Amino acid sequence: MIRAQLSIAALAVLLAAPLAAEPWKEVAQLPGGIVVALDEGSVTEAMDGLDTVKLATFRREMPSGPMETDISVNCEKQLSRIRGVRLVGGGQVYRQQVPQTAGFTPVRDGSSEAIYFKALCGRDVSLEGE
């Protein structure tokens, strides 16, 4: 009896472990019910030239499958740079694209980058003149 209880308890822990380890956190929902999630385990800080930037991976659950975007964000200067985009599914990368232009651009209010900026910097993009 005790052995059966231990086995059930061990099974419950094993089943709960992947859920607890799941790093994706919903940060926004787009029209059509498309969820934008942040891989919390991917968030890091790094130096890019003289500036500190935050790096992370975001995922959108598109009708054709999950799309992951790797991004760099400069919170101080409100700049972002997409480092790569890939379509994934079942542990496979179906298509990957790395943008040819590696420069940072201003984060525009209402853009996808504004969602990434808010998730990583903890605030909305401030509009010029404010």
LINGI-V646723 format. One record per backbone hydrogen bond with DSSP energy under -1.0 kcal/mol. CO is the residue of the C=O (numbers start at 1). NH is the residue of the N-H. Records with the same first field share a line. If there is no record, write none. Layout:
CO = NH / NH
This chain:
1 = 5
2 = 6
3 = 7
4 = 8
5 = 9
6 = 10
7 = 11
8 = 12
9 = 13
10 = 14
11 = 15
12 = 16
13 = 17
16 = 20
17 = 21
23 = 40
25 = 38
28 = 36
30 = 33
34 = 30
35 = 61
36 = 27 / 28
37 = 59
38 = 25 / 40
39 = 42
44 = 55
46 = 53
48 = 51
51 = 48
53 = 46
54 = 73
55 = 44
56 = 71
57 = 39
58 = 69
59 = 37
60 = 62 / 67
62 = 65
65 = 62
66 = 88
67 = 60
68 = 86
69 = 58
70 = 83 / 84
71 = 56
72 = 81
73 = 54
74 = 78 / 79
78 = 107
79 = 74
80 = 105
81 = 72
84 = 70
85 = 97
86 = 68
87 = 94 / 95
89 = 92
92 = 89
95 = 87
97 = 85
105 = 80
108 = 111
111 = 115
112 = 116
113 = 117
114 = 118
115 = 119
116 = 120
117 = 121
118 = 122
127 = 130
